[in-house]
Amino acid sequence: MPLASLILALVACQEYELYQPNKGEDPIDSGTEPDAEPDTATPVDTGSPAGVADAPVYANTSGQLFEVEPNTGERTLVGDFRLQGQPVQGMVDIAIDLSGRMFGGTSDALYQIDASNATLAKICDTDLNPYALAFTSDGVLFAGADAEIVSVELSSCDTRALATSGGYSTSGDLVGLPDGFLYWTVRGVGTDAPDELVRVDPVTGAAFWVGTLTEDRLYGLGYDEGQLYGFSSNGVILQIDPQDAGSSIVSVDLSTSWWGATTNPVVW
């Protein structure tokens, strides 16, 4: 372009405001984020606490904890009961709450149990004699011994008696089912008579006789897939219909004396 023409063009441009995109508007985001504010929110715990029960049925001897496959009776040793590294014997029963925490009792103390390795943490000394322990479907802990059933406050181990009708006496265990009732193995009438199954309303204490079982000394009760499972001191595992107490033997191991068992409401 001739020099004279170029000078004329530059002068003309000065008479107009050049077009500027986004003038008066916020700048276009260049893709570079400003420094983020520190995250002060409480982290969400997406994991499970150590020691939470994840099997449907557990059973125990005096000194050991087992996971049990209820349909076959196959068992897996979880561990020996230990408190501060020392073995503990005489664990009369176990129970699992709605969060999967396991608890158990001896004749003089109540413990929380790590379900992954059977280590114990003492909650309190007590004369509770928790031969039968169970949580109801709304999370209340009950214990049974002889003819008495009591509710237990875990924070203090205080108890409150539940008036039960029928004059029954504990054979070995209680278990809470999804229907809201407690199921109770009680002593049959007569020497060496088989146990009987009783259903208990945990609110009113009313007891309803369900039926006679085929084994005695059923010291543990578990539950899975609509069926009860009784564990005897003679090593018998019994499948039990909670509607009529009809029962059949799942397995027998005469070398094992079962002291307790429990269901796991987390996997109902």
Secondary structure, DSSP 8 states (H G I E B T S, - for coil): --HHHHHHHHHHHTTS----TTTTS-----S---------S-----S--TT---SSEEEE-SSEEEEE-TTT--EEEEEE-EETTEE-----EEEE-TTS-EEEE-SSEEEEE-TTT-EEEEEEE-----SEEEE-TTS-EEEEETTEEEEE-TTT--EEEE--SS---EEEEEEE-TTS-EEEEE--SSTT---EEEEE-TTT--EEEEEE-S-S-EEEEEEETTEEEEEETTSEEEEE-TTT--EEEEEE-TT----EEEE-GGG-
